[in-house]
């Protein structure tokens, strides 16, 4: 059972704030989008020197490391896909100026 | 795709024999202008059906939400944006109230337009509309030939308000778009949803004609049912000795003063409609003197009026026009602050924008005593690495250029302006570190001569 000290609460709040300057829109958003929120929960527990019930220290550390690398790879893959999509859109837009590609009845 | 390598079949899919004859008529008329570009509707038969179905929807739809109501389509639209559009996906789960969503501005679109294109949009037929604007931030907007063709549905809705139904079809010219700049795109085409009636975009500047007298002769020969343009080009048209009588004139791009509107109506003997329209959202509203304001046209474009603090204002209070929705499926808008201002009221039937301030005409006088508009200045400067600049002309004709630029770019800009305005043009130029988000790019103290 966790004893909620001020230091422990501050640690949790620090996790939720994320790194300054380049954080995504709140770790809360990540939790709401992640399929299980498992990585955030395990990271929070580890930072509080806790672990999920029924796991040894070694098991908890192994599972956190594995989940982090899977999640990291997922995030990197999604970022690569998004950047490729952005490049494709830019290329498509550069090719076709509307004046050559469509007829509106007015010019705005 | 290099424009020169696009075939006629790609420009005019399913072009019929009478469509081909119309193109030949427009191109080969003895008084035709120098047509510098090619366009084409790029609509396949399935696209034409989609455009027709949308036009039918617009005909029978109402801008139906009442005060203190959200349109019925709003929740699904917001959810789709927050799921499919990269920029809006960063918002997380959509809140219960629209007013709790952040707003976006022209600056957001100009920073990275790719973030606003939904994941589901196929890219093979994506096109771009380029807008320079008078409020800074040149903008590249994602669109599609179906979207461009769908503008006509709202033009017809606006015309219907003034008792006008369009009839021109096969063998007739449906519309002539008139421009008046040193350089602008000029081309001919046909409108497939109007039985391939003719469309011509012409530049009334004499440099684009073999003989300046050809302008009136060509337009009389075409006798278009509708003419569209901006107050500057329509003023030039009004000074030509044309005889044709269009059924209506549509004015866009800049604010149309009542004086200018009445002059054009008297000259051409037809209604002159002031359309509030933009590349980001298409035709938004049309002025109706009977209600004393601009009536909203789109049943899937929700309009809010926001104060300087970003909060919705009380009904009837003037503020910034902010848009959500739209028919451009390549650029769904979620609380887009337009930079234009008006008050909004509901009169029991229609939503009306009162005291609309859009983009006023900005004319500059050259050393040759000619008037040029801000778009020509944008063209003269666009090859330079100027992220942002403002240009002001004083009453004495002197120019003041302020630019986010180093000395080299600034001097290049001065040289380009000197070439455009002519020998002896006085130009004061200075570099600034940055401008605010809302900057008026072009201003002039020189009065613009009326019709």
Interface residues (C-beta under 8 A of the other chain):
Chain A: X24 X25 X26 X28 X29 X32 X33 X82 X85 X86 X88 X89 X90 X92 X93 X94 X95 X96 X97 X98 X99 X100 X101 X102 X103 X104 X105 X106 X107 X108
Chain B: X1 X3 X6 X37 X38 X39 X40 X41 X42 X86 X90 X91 X92 X93 X112 X113 X114 X115 X117 X119 X123 X124 X126 X127 X128 X129 X130 X131 X140 X142 X143 X144 X145 X147 X148 X149 X151 X152 X155 X174 X175 X177 X179 X185 X187 X189 X191 X199 X201 X226 X228 X229 X230 X250 X252 X253 X275 X277 X278 X279 X282 X283
